[in-house]
Amino acid sequence: MAMNKLSTLFLLIIGCNLYFSQEVTIKDDKVLLDGKQILKAEKINAAQYSFFSMKDDEEILLYRYMDNETPRYVNDDYFILNFLTEKIKIESTDLAKIANFMNSRKGMEKLVRWLLKERVINHDGELNADRIVVFKEKYDENITDRTLR
């Protein structure tokens, strides 16, 4: 009896996760959410990506990976999310949120899923200015200002 209840609960949890999960893929410079294009993407190099609005083709987000000029020492690495239209820059060392070392495209897909989860980007690919401010409060570590050069 208890096993049936546990099985039912487990299946319900799995079903909800599958129902609410969103498939984000980047293919041919298109960011697709459940098969619908929401953004355009451009890989500048292995450490930089740009994301563009579908409405007016304006660059809305620039992602940059910074190795802090120490390529062999990864403990000081961080990434920058520059929300260009909102003039907000976020610097974070929490590389686990987007890390995928062998494939930068997969890392950017993880980044888009994270931004969707935090409601920084909506399902139409538009930025939510209020949520960007909240996102900055949660994750910005202000690395550049804290670092002496």
ZATORLUM-502984 format. One record per residue: residue in one letter; z, y, x of N, C-alpha, C in turn. Coordinates in steps of 0.02 Angstrom, whole numbers, padded with zeros to 5 digits, always signed. Layout:
// ZATORLUM-502984
aZYXZYXZYX;...
END
This chain:
// ZATORLUM-502984
m+00000-00060+00041+00000+00000+00000+00000+00063+00043;a+00046+00065+00092+00050+00123+00137-00013+00129+00179;m-00042+00071+00197-00103+00071+00237-00162+00101+00197;n-00165+00087+00133-00218+00114+00091-00212+00190+00086;k-00151+00215+00080-00141+00287+00076-00160+00321+00142;l-00142+00290+00198-00160+00317+00263-00236+00317+00273;s-00268+00263+00252-00341+00258+00257-00374+00312+00215;t-00350+00321+00155-00378+00372+00111-00369+00442+00140;l-00311+00456+00165-00297+00520+00196-00342+00532+00257;f-00349+00481+00298-00392+00485+00357-00464+00499+00338;l-00490+00464+00289-00559+00475+00266-00568+00544+00236;l-00518+00568+00201-00521+00636+00172-00524+00688+00227;i-00483+00680+00278-00483+00728+00334-00550+00727+00370;i-00575+00668+00384-00640+00662+00418-00695+00692+00374;g-00694+00679+00310-00744+00705+00265-00743+00781+00262;c-00684+00811+00260-00678+00884+00260-00705+00914+00325;n-00688+00882+00381-00713+00907+00445-00789+00905+00448;l-00818+00851+00424-00891+00846+00424-00922+00895+00376;y-00891+00906+00319-00918+00952+00269-00916+01024+00294;f-00862+01043+00327-00854+01112+00348-00881+01125+00419;s-00901+01073+00455-00927+01084+00522-00996+01115+00517;q-01011+01156+00567-01074+01191+00568-01113+01170+00629;e-01175+01155+00620-01217+01134+00675-01251+01195+00706;v-01231+01212+00766-01261+01268+00803-01303+01240+00859;t-01366+01260+00861-01410+01240+00915-01450+01300+00939;i-01466+01298+01003-01511+01349+01031-01573+01312+01054;k-01628+01331+01024-01691+01297+01039-01747+01348+01039;d-01786+01349+01091-01843+01395+01097-01821+01468+01085;d-01766+01488+01117-01739+01556+01112-01719+01575+01041;k-01703+01526+01000-01680+01538+00932-01610+01508+00925;v-01564+01546+00895-01498+01519+00880-01500+01496+00808;l-01492+01432+00798-01497+01402+00732-01428+01380+00708;l-01412+01398+00647-01351+01376+00614-01371+01333+00555;d-01357+01269+00560-01378+01220+00509-01452+01226+00494;g-01492+01236+00547-01565+01238+00541-01594+01306+00525;k-01552+01355+00508-01575+01423+00491-01564+01469+00551;q-01616+01506+00570-01610+01551+00627-01567+01611+00608;i-01515+01624+00650-01471+01682+00637-01475+01734+00692;l-01495+01713+00752-01500+01759+00809-01557+01737+00854;k-01578+01782+00897-01624+01765+00951-01583+01764+01015;a-01601+01720+01060-01565+01713+01124-01614+01718+01181;e-01590+01745+01236-01630+01748+01297-01586+01729+01356;k-01607+01678+01391-01571+01659+01452-01598+01701+01509;i-01556+01744+01536-01576+01788+01590-01574+01749+01656;n-01520+01714+01668-01512+01668+01724-01456+01620+01706;a-01435+01580+01754-01383+01529+01739-01317+01560+01718;a-01306+01624+01735-01241+01655+01721-01245+01709+01667;q-01304+01721+01638-01311+01774+01588-01354+01752+01529;y-01331+01772+01471-01369+01761+01409-01366+01825+01368;s-01419+01840+01333-01420+01896+01286-01435+01869+01216;f-01403+01899+01166-01414+01881+01096-01439+01942+01059;f-01489+01931+01016-01522+01986+00982-01518+01976+00906;s-01514+02032+00871-01512+02032+00798-01580+02011+00770;m-01578+01977+00713-01640+01959+00679-01670+02018+00641;k-01628+02065+00621-01651+02121+00581-01697+02168+00619;d-01670+02193+00676-01707+02244+00712-01720+02226+00785;d-01707+02164+00804-01719+02139+00871-01679+02178+00924;e-01622+02206+00903-01579+02244+00948-01531+02196+00983;e-01519+02206+01047-01472+02165+01084-01402+02181+01061;i-01366+02130+01036-01300+02142+01009-01245+02114+01053;l-01261+02063+01094-01211+02031+01135-01240+02010+01201;l-01204+02026+01255-01223+02004+01322-01165+01962+01349;y-01180+01900+01367-01131+01856+01398-01145+01854+01473;r-01092+01862+01513-01099+01856+01586-01041+01815+01614;y-01058+01770+01659-01008+01730+01694-00998+01763+01762;m-00936+01776+01780-00921+01808+01844-00882+01759+01888;d-00907+01747+01948-00871+01703+01994-00825+01742+02039;n-00820+01808+02028-00774+01852+02064-00789+01852+02139;e-00852+01840+02156-00877+01840+02224-00843+01787+02268;t-00819+01735+02235-00789+01678+02270-00818+01613+02242;p-00880+01596+02260-00913+01539+02229-00878+01472+02237;r-00840+01463+02290-00806+01399+02301-00737+01396+02269;y-00711+01452+02247-00645+01455+02217-00653+01473+02144;v-00640+01425+02099-00654+01436+02028-00594+01463+01989;n-00535+01464+02018-00476+01485+01980-00476+01559+01963;d-00519+01599+01994-00521+01670+01977-00584+01688+01937;d-00622+01638+01915-00682+01650+01876-00665+01672+01806;y-00710+01711+01776-00700+01734+01707-00768+01748+01676;f-00768+01761+01611-00830+01780+01578-00819+01846+01542;i-00875+01879+01530-00876+01944+01496-00919+01937+01433;l-00892+01957+01377-00931+01964+01316-00936+02038+01302;n-00996+02064+01305-01008+02135+01295-01043+02143+01228;f-01006+02166+01178-01035+02179+01112-01066+02249+01115;l-01130+02251+01130-01164+02313+01148-01166+02364+01091;t-01180+02343+01031-01186+02391+00976-01118+02419+00956;e-01065+02382+00970-00997+02405+00953-00962+02437+01013;k-00994+02433+01072-00966+02461+01134-00896+02433+01150;i-00891+02367+01142-00828+02332+01156-00842+02277+01207;k-00802+02275+01260-00809+02225+01313-00745+02183+01315;i-00755+02117+01319-00699+02070+01321-00707+02028+01384;e-00654+02024+01423-00653+01984+01484-00599+01931+01477;s-00617+01868+01490-00569+01814+01481-00578+01760+01534;t-00523+01731+01554-00524+01674+01600-00522+01607+01563;d-00519+01608+01497-00514+01547+01457-00582+01513+01453;l-00604+01485+01508-00670+01455+01512-00676+01392+01469;a-00621+01363+01449-00623+01303+01408-00656+01316+01340;k-00655+01378+01317-00685+01396+01253-00760+01386+01253;i-00791+01394+01311-00864+01391+01315-00891+01346+01369;a-00847+01316+01408-00868+01279+01468-00911+01219+01451;n-00965+01214+01486-01008+01156+01488-01048+01162+01552;f-01022+01136+01605-01045+01153+01672-01115+01129+01688;m-01138+01078+01658-01204+01052+01675-01259+01082+01632;n-01242+01117+01579-01294+01141+01533-01271+01207+01503;s-01299+01263+01526-01277+01328+01501-01295+01338+01427;r-01349+01306+01403-01367+01311+01333-01313+01282+01288;k-01285+01225+01308-01231+01194+01270-01169+01239+01270;g-01156+01272+01326-01100+01319+01330-01110+01378+01282;m-01172+01402+01277-01186+01458+01231-01182+01436+01158;e-01199+01374+01145-01190+01348+01077-01116+01346+01060;k-01076+01326+01109-01003+01326+01099-00977+01397+01087;l-01005+01445+01124-00986+01516+01115-01001+01540+01044;v-01060+01524+01019-01080+01546+00952-01035+01513+00900;r-01019+01449+00908-00972+01416+00862-00904+01450+00862;w-00881+01469+00921-00817+01504+00928-00819+01571+00892;l-00873+01609+00901-00879+01674+00869-00885+01667+00793;l-00918+01614+00770-00921+01600+00697-00852+01583+00670;k-00816+01541+00707-00749+01520+00685-00703+01581+00680;e-00708+01627+00728-00666+01687+00728-00694+01741+00682;r-00749+01727+00649-00782+01772+00602-00806+01837+00635;v-00820+01834+00700-00849+01891+00735-00922+01897+00716;i-00955+01840+00707-01023+01837+00683-01021+01802+00616;n-01058+01828+00567-01060+01794+00502-01119+01745+00501;h-01129+01711+00446-01180+01659+00439-01251+01687+00439;d-01257+01753+00436-01323+01785+00440-01336+01814+00509;g-01288+01804+00555-01296+01828+00623-01277+01901+00633;e-01241+01929+00585-01221+01999+00591-01150+02004+00618;l-01138+02055+00659-01072+02066+00688-01025+02097+00637;n-00962+02078+00640-00910+02107+00598-00866+02149+00644;a-00873+02215+00641-00839+02261+00687-00763+02253+00684;d-00735+02244+00625-00662+02235+00619-00638+02172+00654;r-00677+02119+00647-00658+02055+00678-00667+02058+00754;i-00714+02098+00779-00722+02106+00851-00659+02138+00881;v-00631+02186+00845-00569+02218+00869-00512+02167+00871;v-00506+02126+00820-00455+02074+00818-00468+02023+00874;f-00530+02004+00884-00550+01957+00937-00531+01985+01005;k-00543+02050+01015-00525+02082+01079-00449+02080+01089;e-00411+02093+01037-00338+02091+01043-00314+02021+01060;k-00347+01970+01034-00325+01901+01046-00344+01876+01115;y-00404+01893+01140-00430+01859+01198-00443+01902+01259;d-00445+01968+01253-00462+02010+01310-00405+02011+01361;e-00421+01999+01424-00372+01999+01477-00380+02059+01524;n-00429+02101+01511-00438+02163+01548-00438+02151+01624;i-00477+02104+01646-00476+02081+01715-00500+02135+01764;t-00554+02169+01747-00581+02219+01792-00531+02274+01808;d-00495+02298+01759-00446+02351+01770-00385+02327+01808;r-00371+02262+01805-00313+02235+01840-00329+02214+01911;t-00393+02210+01927-00413+02184+01992-00427+02241+02041;l-00398+02237+02099-00411+02287+02151-00474+02266+02189;r-00516+02313+02202-00578+02299+02239-00581+02344+02299;
END
